[in-house]
Amino acid sequence: MCLGIPGKILDIYEARELRMAKVEFGGIVREACLEYAPEAKVGDYAIVHVGFAISTVNEEEARRTYQLLEDMDQLTELGAPMIEDKNDSTGGKVT
């Protein structure tokens, strides 16, 4: 099953002409594309699905959703290793 996971936007930058972000999910930081959520800003919570932020939510909703996903054991993909892109202008993988 594919689910959108809420995370907090820590940093926003441009990479390959795309608006990107570092997003924290329960202590794990991953990269996400913000092109589908242009209103997102640092400090916001975004729902991220397969590397794309698809919407923003308030902190309470993000925490509630994250807890439900954790209770259902649906957050295992966050622990998967990231593939490092040697041509990544952001300096490599985000962990």
BALOBA-1460 file (C-alpha; in Angstrom, 3 decimals):
// residues 95
<rec num="1" residu="m" x="0.000" y="0.000" z="0.000"/>
<rec num="2" residu="c" x="1.304" y="3.466" z="-0.813"/>
<rec num="3" residu="l" x="0.634" y="6.159" z="1.737"/>
<rec num="4" residu="g" x="1.475" y="9.820" z="2.053"/>
<rec num="5" residu="i" x="3.549" y="10.467" z="5.165"/>
<rec num="6" residu="p" x="3.517" y="13.808" z="7.009"/>
<rec num="7" residu="g" x="6.852" y="15.489" z="7.645"/>
<rec num="8" residu="k" x="8.199" y="18.880" z="8.684"/>
<rec num="9" residu="i" x="9.952" y="20.994" z="6.050"/>
<rec num="10" residu="l" x="13.403" y="21.933" z="7.348"/>
<rec num="11" residu="d" x="14.966" y="23.578" z="4.298"/>
<rec num="12" residu="i" x="13.925" y="24.607" z="0.779"/>
<rec num="13" residu="y" x="16.316" y="24.859" z="-2.160"/>
<rec num="14" residu="e" x="16.462" y="24.461" z="-5.925"/>
<rec num="15" residu="a" x="17.984" y="21.410" z="-7.620"/>
<rec num="16" residu="r" x="17.844" y="20.767" z="-11.357"/>
<rec num="17" residu="e" x="15.411" y="23.675" z="-11.673"/>
<rec num="18" residu="l" x="12.965" y="22.042" z="-9.238"/>
<rec num="19" residu="r" x="11.850" y="23.386" z="-5.868"/>
<rec num="20" residu="m" x="13.062" y="20.800" z="-3.360"/>
<rec num="21" residu="a" x="13.044" y="20.387" z="0.417"/>
<rec num="22" residu="k" x="14.658" y="18.515" z="3.250"/>
<rec num="23" residu="v" x="11.758" y="17.016" z="5.202"/>
<rec num="24" residu="e" x="11.940" y="15.381" z="8.640"/>
<rec num="25" residu="f" x="9.834" y="12.308" z="9.389"/>
<rec num="26" residu="g" x="10.168" y="11.291" z="13.041"/>
<rec num="27" residu="g" x="13.897" y="12.033" z="13.185"/>
<rec num="28" residu="i" x="14.699" y="10.814" z="9.659"/>
<rec num="29" residu="v" x="15.400" y="13.474" z="7.023"/>
<rec num="30" residu="r" x="14.593" y="12.834" z="3.365"/>
<rec num="31" residu="e" x="14.443" y="14.891" z="0.205"/>
<rec num="32" residu="a" x="11.092" y="15.781" z="-1.368"/>
<rec num="33" residu="c" x="10.018" y="17.720" z="-4.429"/>
<rec num="34" residu="l" x="7.739" y="20.695" z="-3.672"/>
<rec num="35" residu="e" x="6.498" y="21.324" z="-7.210"/>
<rec num="36" residu="y" x="3.012" y="19.961" z="-6.350"/>
<rec num="37" residu="a" x="2.809" y="22.028" z="-3.153"/>
<rec num="38" residu="p" x="4.013" y="25.502" z="-4.184"/>
<rec num="39" residu="e" x="2.533" y="27.079" z="-1.034"/>
<rec num="40" residu="a" x="4.831" y="25.038" z="1.239"/>
<rec num="41" residu="k" x="7.427" y="26.908" z="3.272"/>
<rec num="42" residu="v" x="10.043" y="26.108" z="5.915"/>
<rec num="43" residu="g" x="8.332" y="25.046" z="9.144"/>
<rec num="44" residu="d" x="5.211" y="23.730" z="7.386"/>
<rec num="45" residu="y" x="4.143" y="20.102" z="7.505"/>
<rec num="46" residu="a" x="3.697" y="18.381" z="4.156"/>
<rec num="47" residu="i" x="2.189" y="15.079" z="3.134"/>
<rec num="48" residu="v" x="4.890" y="13.336" z="1.070"/>
<rec num="49" residu="h" x="4.117" y="10.477" z="-1.311"/>
<rec num="50" residu="v" x="6.950" y="8.761" z="-3.248"/>
<rec num="51" residu="g" x="9.227" y="11.768" z="-2.865"/>
<rec num="52" residu="f" x="6.667" y="14.446" z="-3.764"/>
<rec num="53" residu="a" x="4.981" y="16.798" z="-1.304"/>
<rec num="54" residu="i" x="1.339" y="16.666" z="-2.374"/>
<rec num="55" residu="s" x="-0.237" y="18.984" z="0.207"/>
<rec num="56" residu="t" x="0.380" y="20.797" z="3.453"/>
<rec num="57" residu="v" x="-1.352" y="20.140" z="6.778"/>
<rec num="58" residu="n" x="-1.289" y="21.733" z="10.201"/>
<rec num="59" residu="e" x="0.989" y="20.361" z="12.919"/>
<rec num="60" residu="e" x="-1.819" y="18.644" z="14.836"/>
<rec num="61" residu="e" x="-3.028" y="16.758" z="11.761"/>
<rec num="62" residu="a" x="0.558" y="15.811" z="10.851"/>
<rec num="63" residu="r" x="1.224" y="14.391" z="14.328"/>
<rec num="64" residu="r" x="-2.086" y="12.497" z="14.415"/>
<rec num="65" residu="t" x="-1.547" y="10.985" z="10.961"/>
<rec num="66" residu="y" x="2.091" y="10.072" z="11.672"/>
<rec num="67" residu="q" x="1.049" y="8.317" z="14.909"/>
<rec num="68" residu="l" x="-1.679" y="6.344" z="13.106"/>
<rec num="69" residu="l" x="0.783" y="5.240" z="10.413"/>
<rec num="70" residu="e" x="3.293" y="4.248" z="13.093"/>
<rec num="71" residu="d" x="0.620" y="2.269" z="14.970"/>
<rec num="72" residu="m" x="-0.220" y="0.418" z="11.725"/>
<rec num="73" residu="d" x="3.508" y="-0.302" z="11.104"/>
<rec num="74" residu="q" x="3.385" y="1.609" z="7.811"/>
<rec num="75" residu="l" x="6.592" y="3.650" z="8.246"/>
<rec num="76" residu="t" x="9.172" y="0.949" z="7.463"/>
<rec num="77" residu="e" x="10.125" y="2.562" z="4.139"/>
<rec num="78" residu="l" x="11.593" y="5.522" z="6.039"/>
<rec num="79" residu="g" x="14.375" y="3.253" z="7.281"/>
<rec num="80" residu="a" x="15.362" y="2.120" z="3.776"/>
<rec num="81" residu="p" x="18.747" y="3.373" z="2.565"/>
<rec num="82" residu="m" x="18.795" y="6.243" z="0.105"/>
<rec num="83" residu="i" x="20.519" y="5.987" z="-3.251"/>
<rec num="84" residu="e" x="23.186" y="8.650" z="-3.593"/>
<rec num="85" residu="d" x="23.126" y="10.611" z="-6.847"/>
<rec num="86" residu="k" x="26.707" y="11.452" z="-7.845"/>
<rec num="87" residu="n" x="25.409" y="14.391" z="-9.924"/>
<rec num="88" residu="d" x="23.276" y="15.803" z="-7.133"/>
<rec num="89" residu="s" x="23.894" y="19.538" z="-6.772"/>
<rec num="90" residu="t" x="22.772" y="19.428" z="-3.117"/>
<rec num="91" residu="g" x="25.863" y="17.505" z="-2.081"/>
<rec num="92" residu="g" x="24.629" y="13.941" z="-2.145"/>
<rec num="93" residu="k" x="22.180" y="11.975" z="-0.134"/>
<rec num="94" residu="v" x="20.070" y="13.358" z="2.633"/>
<rec num="95" residu="t" x="19.955" y="11.197" z="5.758"/>
